[in-house]
Structure formats: structure tokens, C-alpha cells
Amino acid sequence: METHHVTIPLLSIVPFALMLLSIAIFPLFWEHFWENNRNKLIIAVILSIPTTIYLLSAGLSHELMEIMVFDYIPFIILLGALFTITGGIYLSGDIEATPKVNSIFLGIGAILASFMGTTGAAMLLIRPVIQTNKERSFKVHTILFFIAIVANCGGLLTPLGDPPLFMMYLRGAPFTWFFNLVPEWLFSNLLLIIIYFIVDSYYHKKEPQQALKRDKEYQRPIRLEGKLNFVWLIGVVLSVAFLNEQYLHFIKENEYYKFIREAVILGMAVLSLLFTPKLTRQSNNFTWEPIKEVAYLFLGIFITMVPALLYLETNAHQLGVSLAHQFYYYTGALSSFLDNTPTAVTFHSLALGLGIESGNLVAGIPEELLKAISVAAVLFGSMTYIGNGPNFMVKAVAEENNIKMPSFFAYMYKFSLIILLPVFILIQLIFI
């Protein structure tokens, strides 16, 4: 966005702040109102109207169109396709819930999250994990670590893993660049799985003998249905990896050629719908409501964040954020309480505004800053229920199955502040 000649008033950022506050506050205090997706759309539209009027009157219609056409549409198509395809894969069964078995579940989830998205991996595995642990008395800690690992930290390896990384990909980071984050991915997930194994071993020893006896007796083999969807999933992975200007040079001639990728991704989703039996989706409790929620909320987020991005680009030098560890903690703090996708985009714009044009640049900014933003956005999304979309979804599924989950604040002081934050600080000290 070349808008350095435009003065962006701070007042223009108010709708963006209100949009993010709505996402953070409504589920806590007006849950009944917020659970209706139509109400989310109404709020998104109401807050988008003043921003749209401002951008059009200030001669910034091109910036608005760029965000909506080349960010919002690819974003929704990718998430929608991953949601559709993974919703056609059904995993069932009940095996003995030992610390080793549970840790293997989390390890598989950490790997799958980067290739089928944190939402896809979480929704695929959460019910089998709950079913496996059904006979056990102590299982809340398993769901908490599941949120941290499968719904967040596991998604660090590819742009498919977590939406903040896909937004960095759309801004020019090569698909393969994210493999540079293997050390951070391995360290965070391995350390959390080791901590989980120790915690689960402690609780396993405290289990009543009757519960352990039932757990051994009631077992069903693991079954996987909808395997054909893995073919469509591979199609999405290959589309994101290779259908871009890095490999198809003619895309540089016309930016609309980028939508070849989106067309193929949509095709994979359609094939999934055509070839997956309805019964498999019904077994998964598949509905379109979660993806509608994402589409409605991000419509408001993407429109209202345009002035915020422009403001950061034009005022970056005055904000005093220029070092990698500063980007890491600021991105992390905001990703904990706001959605981590707009947070990552915002700090990418801030880094662009620093105007650094030398050294190793990736997606237009120094590589160490992109690394700090990417790692923090993904990891710190696990610090609260509202930091990343799948967190609340996992919590809801657990509560449907009569697992009493901690409240918003109890999640923080009983789990994320004492377990996750020290791990994330270690990652910064070692890698960033």
C-alpha cells in the first residue's frame, strides 16, 4: 500500500478496535446474542459502513479493494475448503487412555495441524480423544493441552496451518520459507507434550481403580472413514505450494491470474462434497455454521482494519517497535486477546512502515521480523479461548460431552500463564 502522502486520522481506527472488542467481549457477557451468526454479520456490517465511507471519501478505494479481493477472498476460500474437506474425514474408536496413548494423539495432532489447518486437525481428533478418555475421571488437563498443541502450536510449519501464516504467504513469503520454523515448532510441541505426559502420568495414578478397569474393558478399534478426502487435502497443499508467481511466472503479468490457485482449491472442496457420503459428515456433526461465523466476522475485520494498516505503515518509526523480540512480544500479547490473524497482518504493516530495504527480506520485511511475527501469532493464539478460532470450538465440543472446562480467566491463571507462557518466553530467548 503506497499511501505515505495520506494522513490517516486515529479516529478512523475506532471501528477496527470496536470490531475486535466485540469478538472478545460478546462471548463472555452476551453469549446468547453472540451465538447467532446473523447478529455477528449485522455488527460486522454496521462497523464496516463508516470505514468504507471514510476510505472512499479519502480516495483510498484502491486500498480497500486490494484487501478485500486479494486477502479476504483467498483467505475465506482456503479456510472454507479446509473446513469442507476435513469435515468429510471421520475418526472413531475407543482405546485405553494411557499417558502414552494420549501423548501420541497430541503428537499426531501437532503434525496434522500444519497440513490440514489447526481447525481441521482439532475437529478431526477432539471427539476420538474425548471418547478414548471417557472412562477416566481426570480429563480436563488433556483438553487444555489439546487446545495448546493441536489447535495452535502445531500449525507453525506451513501457510495452511494457521490463518496468520497464510496472510504472510499472500504477502510474498514462499511456501517453503515456513519450514525454517521447524526448530520453533519442534521445541514448542515436544516440550508441551513432555510436560503433558508428566501431568497425565500424575493424574493417571490418581484415577480410581474402577475407572481404569472400565477404560481397559470398553475398547473399540480406531476406524477412519472418508479417506478419499486426504487426496483432496493433498490437492489443496500442492495448490498453495505451487500455484503462485514463484512457479507460474505469467501470474506477474496480471494479478488476477492468482485466482487460478483459488479455483483449484474450490474444485477440491467441491470434489469432497460430491464424493463424501452424507452419513460420514453427519457422524462428524458437520454444519456450515462455523465457516459462516468466520466469513461474517472477517468481513468486518478485513474492512475495518484497512485504516489501521495504513496508519501503521505511515507512522511506524514513531511507535518505537523495531527489534525482533519487540515484534514477538507485542504480536504475542495482542494475539492472546484479539484474533491472531489481523494481529499478524497489523504487525507486518508496521514492519513494512520501517522502510528497511537492505538485508535478507522476506514478504518485504527483514526475515527475523517475519519470523518473530509468525511464531508469536501462532503460539500465543493459545493463551486464551479467544486467541484462535478452534479454541472455542474445542471447548464447546468438550462441554457437549459433559467435561467441565475452566472459565475464561481460570484457563489463563490455571493453565496458560503457568504452563504456556514460560515455554513461549524460552522460545524467544533461544530462537528470536
N, C-alpha and C positions, 0 to 999 in steps of 0.2 A: 504494500500500500504506500504509494508515494504521495503523502499528504502533508509534507513538512511546512507548506505555505499556509495551511489551515490551522487556526487556533481552535482547539477543542475545549469548550467550557466544561468544567467539572460537573455542572448540573445535568449535562447530557448522559452522565453515567448512572444517575439515580435509578432509572428503570431496570438496569442490569443488576444493581445492588438489591432492588426490591424483588427481582425475579429469583435471585439466589436465596434471599431471605425466606421467600415463600416456600422454596423446596426444603429449607432447613427447619422452618417453624411450623408450617401447617400440619405435617405428620405427627408432631408432638402434641399440639394443642387443639387442632380441629381435624382429627383423623377421619371422622365420618364424612365431612365435607370433602376432604382431600382424596379419599379413596375412589371418588367418581372421576373418571378420566375427562369427562366433559367439563368439569369445573377447572381442571388443570388447563385445558385448551382455552377456556374463557379468560383465565388470568394471563396466560401467555399472550393472547391476542390484545387484551387491554393494555398490558405493559409494552407491547411492541408498537402500538399505534403512535405514541409521542416520539419514540425513537425514529420510526420511519418518516414521520413528518419533518423532524429535525434534519435527518440525513438528506432528504430530497430538497429541502429549502436551502441547505448549506452547500448544495452542489456535490454531494457525496453519494449519489445514487450508484455510481460505478462500484464503490467500495461495498455497498450493501449487496449488490448483485453478485460480486465476486464471492462473498462469504456464503450466500445462500446457494448459488449454483455449484461452486467448486469445493465447498466444505460441507454444507448441510446435506445436499442430495447424496454425495458419495458416502457420507457418514451413516445416514439412515439406510441406504441400500445395503451397505456391508453388515450393519447390526441386524437388519431385518433378515438378510439371507442366513447369517449365522444362527439367528434365533429359529428360523424356519427349519433349517437342516438339522440342527442339534435336537430340536423338538421331535424329530422323527426317529431318534435313537433311544431305545428304552432298555434300561438295565434293571434286572430284578434278581431277587435271591436273598438268602439269609445265611451267612456263615458265622462261625464263632467269633465274637467280638473281643479278640485279644489285643493287647497294645501293639503287637507286631502287625496284625491284620489291619487295624485302624491306621497305623502309620503308613502301610503300603497304599491304602486308599488315598491318603493325603499326598503321597509321593506321585501316584498316578495322576491325581488332580493337578498337581503343580506342573506336570509335563503337558497334559492335555490343554490346560488353560491358555498356553501360548499359541495353540494351533486351532482351537475351536472357540476361543474367547473365554474370558472369566465367567461370563453369564452362562454360556453353553456348557462348560465343564461343571460349573456349580449345579446347574439344573439337572444334568445327567447323573451326577454322583450323590446328590444330597439325600434322595429317597433311599437308595441302597445302603448308604451309611446309617441312616436312621433305622431302617429295617434290621440291619446287622446288629445294632446296639439296642434294639427294642427291649430285650430281656434284662439289660443292665440298669442298675439304679442310678449310677453316676454317668451322665452323658452330655451335660451342658458344655463342659470344657471341650468335648470333641467338636461340637458345633462352632464354638468360638474359634478354635484353631482352623477349622474348615473355612470359615469366613476369611481369616487372615491369609491362608495359603492358597486355597483353590479359587476363591472369589477375588483375590487381589494379587499377592506376591508372585503367584505362578505365571501371571500374564505378561512377563517382562521381556520375553525373547523375540517376539515378532509384532508387527503392526496389527495383527489380528487379535493379539492377546488382550489388550485393553484400549478403549477408545482414545485416551490421550496419546498413545503411541501411533495410532492411525492418523491422528491430526498432524503429528510431526512428519509422518510419511507423506501426507498430502502437501506438506510444506517443503519437501525435497529430500528428506532423509532416505537413503536407499534401503530397500527391504533387508538386505544382508547386514546393514550397519548395526541393527539391533542385536545381532549375535555378539557384538562387542560387550553386551551387558550380561553375558554368561557368568562371569565371576560374581556379580551382584545377585543375579538370580539364584545361582547355586548356593552362595553363602547364606542368603536370607532364608530360602526354603529349607536347606539342610539343617541350619541351626534351629529353625522353628519346629521342624519335625523331630529333632533330637530332644528339644525341650518338651514337646508334646508326648513323646514316648516315655520320658521320665514321669511326667504328670499323670499320664494314663496308667502307667505301671503302679503308681501310688494308689490311684482310685480303684484299680482292678483288685488290689489286695484288700481294699476296704469293702468290696462287694459282699453282700450276704451270700452264703453258700447256696441257698435256694435259687438265687438269681443266676449264678454261674452254672448250676445244674441245668436250669431251663435253657440257658444260652447254648449249652452243648447238645441238648436233646432236640431243640427246634431248629433244624437247619434245612435249607433248600439250596441247591446249587445255583451259582450265578449264571443267569441267562441274558444274552444280548440279542435284541430284536432291532430291525431296521438297519442292518449292516450296510446296505447299499448307500445309505446316506454318507458313509465315510468317503465314497467315491466323489460325491458332490462337494464334500468338505475339502477334499484334495484339490478339486477344481477351483474353489474359491482361493485357497492358498496359492496355487500357481498363477491365478489371475492377478492377485495383488503383487506377487513377486515379479512377474514378467511382463504384464500388460501395462507398461509405463514407458515414459520417454527415455529411460535409461537403456531399454532394449528395443523399443519401437521409435526410431528417430523421427519418423514422419509426424509424430504427435506434436513435435515442436512447431510444425508449420501452422497448426490450428489447435488451440487449447481444447476445443470441443471434441477432438479425437480422443481425449482422455476417457470419454464415456464408453469407449469400447470395453474397458475393464468393467464398468458398472453393468453394461449389457450382458456380459458373460456371467457375472456374479448373480444377476437377476435370473438368468437362464438356469443356473444351478439350483436356485431356490424353487423355481417352477418345476424342475425335474423331481426335486424332493417331494413336492406336493403331489405330483402325478403318480409317483412310484411307491409312496409310503402308505401302507394300509391305514385306514382311519382308526382302526382299533388300537394300533401302536400309539398314535397321538393321544387317543382317549386315555390309554394306560398312563401316559405322561402328564395327564391333566392339562393338555396343551390348549391354550386360548390365545387370541390375538391381543388381549388387553395389555400385557407388559410392553409389547413393542409400540402399541398406540401411546402408552404413557411416555415412553422415550421420545417418540416423534413429536408429541404435543409440547412437552417441556423444552426440548431442544430447539423447537421452532422459536419459542420465546427467548431462549438463551442466546442462540446464534444472532438473532436480530438485535437484541438489546446490548450485546457485547461489542458491537462494531465501534461505537464511540469510545468504549474503554480501551480497545486495542489501539485505536488511533491516538488516544491521549497518551498511552504508554510509549508508543513509538516516538512521539514528538517531545515527550518530557523525561525520557529515560535517564539522561545524565543528572537530572536534579533529584532523583529518588534515592541515590546512594547505594543501589544494588548493582554490583558489578562483578563480584567474585563467585566462583563455583559453589562454595559452601553456603553463601548467602542465598543464591538461587535455590539450592537444595532445601534449606530450612523454610524459606518463605513459600516456595511451591508446596512443600510438605504440610506446613501449617494450614494453608488455605485449602489444600486437597482433603484435609481431615474433616472440614466443616462445610465446605462447598463441594460441588461436583468437581471431580479431578480433571475432567475434560476441558471445560472453559478455563480452569486454573492453568493448565499446561499451555493452552493457546495464549493466554494473557502474558505469561512469563516469557514465552517465545517472542512475543511482540516487544516486550521490554528489552530482551537481549538484542533484537534487531535494531531497536532505537539507540543502542550504544554506539552503533555505526562502526563496529570493528570489521575491517576489510582485509586483514592480514592473518597469517597463521592457518591452521587447519580448520576450515569452515565446513560445517555440515548443516543443511537446511538454512543456509545463510547466516549462521551464528557459530561462534567458536565451539568446537566439539565438546570441550569439557563442560560448557554451559548446557548444551543439549543433553548431555549425559546426566547432569545434575537434575534438570527439569524432568526428564523421562523417568529416572529411577524414583525420585521423590513423589511424582504424581501417582505412579502405580502403587508403591509401597504404602504411602501414607493414606491412601484411599481406605485402608483397613482400620484406621484409628477410631472411626465412629460408624454407626449404622448408615449414616447419610453420605459417607465419603465416596462410595461407589455403588452403582445400581444394584448389583447382585446381593449386596449385604442385607438389605431389607427383604429381598426375595427369599433368601436362605432362612432368615429369622421367621418369616411368615410360614414357610413350609414346616419348620421345626415346631412352631406353636400350633399349627394344624394337627400335628402328631402328639400334642399334649406334653411338649418339652417346654418347661417354664424358662424363658430366656430372660437375661438381665435387662433392666430398663436402659434407656439411652445413656444416662450418666453412670449407672453401675457397670455397663460394658466398658466404659473408659477407666474408672478407678479400680475395677477388679481384674481387668484384662489388658487393655491396650496400653495404658500408661506404664504398667509394671512389667509386661512381657514384650510388647512390640516396640515401644519407644527406645528402650536400651539397645535392641537389635539394630534399629534404624540409625541410631547415633553411631554405633560401631561401624556400620556400612560407610557412613560419611567419613569417619576417621581413617578407615583403611583404604577406601576406593576413591573418595571425591575430594 
